[in-house]
Amino acid sequence: MKRKYRLTFLLGLLVLVTVMPGCGVINRLRAKDALNNGVREFNKGKFDLAQEKFAQALELSPDLTNAQLFYARALNSQFDQNLTEDLGKKTVAAYDDIVAKNRDNAEVVDQSLAFKANVYEKMASINADKAEEYKQLQRDTLIKRAELPSATTKAKADVYYTLGVGYWKESYDMNAGYLLKKQPIPPDVLAKMKPIVSKAHEMLQKAISVEPGYANAWFYEKLVYLEELKVEPSRQKELVAKVNDMQEKYNQIQKEQKEHGGEAASGQ
């Protein structure tokens, strides 16, 4: 009896071992079929239907990177169309999932962080109450891109430049209305501007340290010094000298690159 039971068990185990790999292959083929169907819907602009197809592909084969990417892009496209916070959060979660599952794929991680940062930037514009929170999350995500071991010199410089320009714009937008009306900037606004100006300098200097020939980074450093001049007018002589130095450096790089037939880094 024992022998019969053992034989039955071994036969059952053999069947299980034989069937499982076959199921894996079949599921992967079905996943790729669902992925292709999703791509067709995506290309038609039917992003909700595409999302469903990509979700099916992921159920059948969770490690299928292309399905992960397309699923996130389908959500992202719906977010771009509707700009709701709920869709934004779902899109961010999808990119987080990609990063977690593809840590050894530098290109996929970098691409996912770039899209995620863009989503946070848009979320800041649709929710005034959480604008600062989302802006900071966008900046944190961009910093992660710059700090990736695989990040190129240009990628790092571009990230720091983008952050620096963002901080400059935030400071400028705070006071532009007062200047337009020829009114003095209120002390509380100047107090808010000061740390933002400091962060703008920090990011642009990082861009310059990584890529000294980044012409636009020097140009925006000049604009940041103009912001600093509004905050600390008592340092006028020193700061005006800095403004002139930055403009001179920008002109020099532009001239050198023109002479060598190259183009200045645009940062655009």
C-alpha positions, 0 to 999 in steps of 0.5 A, spaced: 500 500 500 505 504 501 509 503 495 503 504 491 501 511 495 509 513 493 508 511 486 502 515 485 505 521 489 512 520 484 507 520 478 503 526 480 510 530 482 513 528 475 506 531 472 507 537 476 514 538 474 513 537 467 506 541 466 509 548 470 514 550 465 509 549 459 504 553 463 510 559 464 511 559 456 504 559 454 503 565 459 508 568 456 506 568 449 499 570 452 502 576 455 506 578 449 499 577 445 496 582 450 501 587 450 501 587 442 493 588 443 495 594 448 500 597 443 495 597 438 489 600 442 495 605 445 496 607 438 489 609 437 489 613 443 484 609 446 489 609 453 484 606 458 483 600 453 490 599 452 491 600 460 487 594 461 491 590 455 497 591 459 494 589 465 492 583 463 499 582 460 502 583 467 498 578 470 500 573 466 507 575 466 509 580 471 516 581 469 515 583 462 518 590 462 515 592 456 508 591 459 510 595 465 513 601 461 506 601 457 502 600 463 505 606 466 505 610 459 497 608 458 496 611 465 500 617 464 497 619 457 490 618 461 493 623 466 495 628 461 488 628 458 484 629 465 489 632 470 486 629 476 490 627 482 488 620 483 490 618 476 497 622 477 498 618 484 496 611 480 501 613 474 507 615 480 505 608 483 506 605 476 513 608 475 515 606 482 513 599 481 518 599 474 524 602 478 523 597 484 523 591 479 528 593 474 534 596 479 539 593 474 536 596 468 539 603 468 536 606 462 529 603 464 530 606 471 532 613 468 526 613 464 521 612 469 524 617 474 524 622 468 516 621 467 515 621 474 518 627 475 514 630 470 507 627 473 509 631 480 510 637 476 503 637 473 500 635 480 503 641 483 499 645 478 493 642 479 492 642 486 494 649 490 494 646 497 499 641 495 503 645 490 509 645 495 509 638 497 509 636 489 514 641 487 519 638 492 517 631 490 519 633 483 525 635 485 527 629 489 526 625 484 530 629 479 536 629 484 535 621 484 536 621 476 542 625 477 545 621 483 544 614 479 551 611 478 549 610 470 548 618 470 552 621 464 555 628 465 550 631 461 544 628 464 547 630 471 548 637 468 541 638 465 538 635 472 541 640 476 540 646 471 533 644 470 532 645 478 536 651 478 532 654 473 526 652 477 528 655 483 530 662 479 523 662 476 520 661 483 523 667 486 522 671 480 514 669 480 514 671 487 516 679 486 515 680 479 508 683 480 511 688 485 516 690 480 511 691 474 507 696 479 513 699 481 512 697 488 517 695 493 517 688 495 514 686 502 519 684 507 515 677 508 516 676 500 523 677 501 524 673 507 521 667 502 525 669 496 532 668 500 532 660 501 530 659 494 535 664 491 540 660 495 538 653 492 538 656 485 545 658 486 547 651 489 543 647 483 546 651 478 553 651 481 553 643 481 551 644 473 557 648 472 562 644 476 559 638 472 560 641 466 564 648 466 562 649 459 554 649 460 553 656 457 546 657 459 547 655 467 552 661 467 547 665 464 542 663 469 547 664 475 547 671 472 539 672 473 539 669 480 544 674 482 539 679 480 534 676 484 539 676 490 540 683 489 533 684 490 534 680 497 540 684 499 541 691 496 546 693 501 551 688 497 550 692 491 557 693 489 559 685 490 553 682 487 553 687 480 560 685 480 558 677 480 552 679 475 557 682 470 562 676 471 557 671 469 555 675 463 562 675 461 563 667 462 557 666 458 559 670 452 566 667 452 563 660 452 558 662 446 564 665 443 569 659 444 563 654 441 562 658 435 569 659 433 569 651 434 563 650 430 559 647 436 553 649 439 552 652 447 549 647 451 542 650 451 539 646 457 532 646 453 
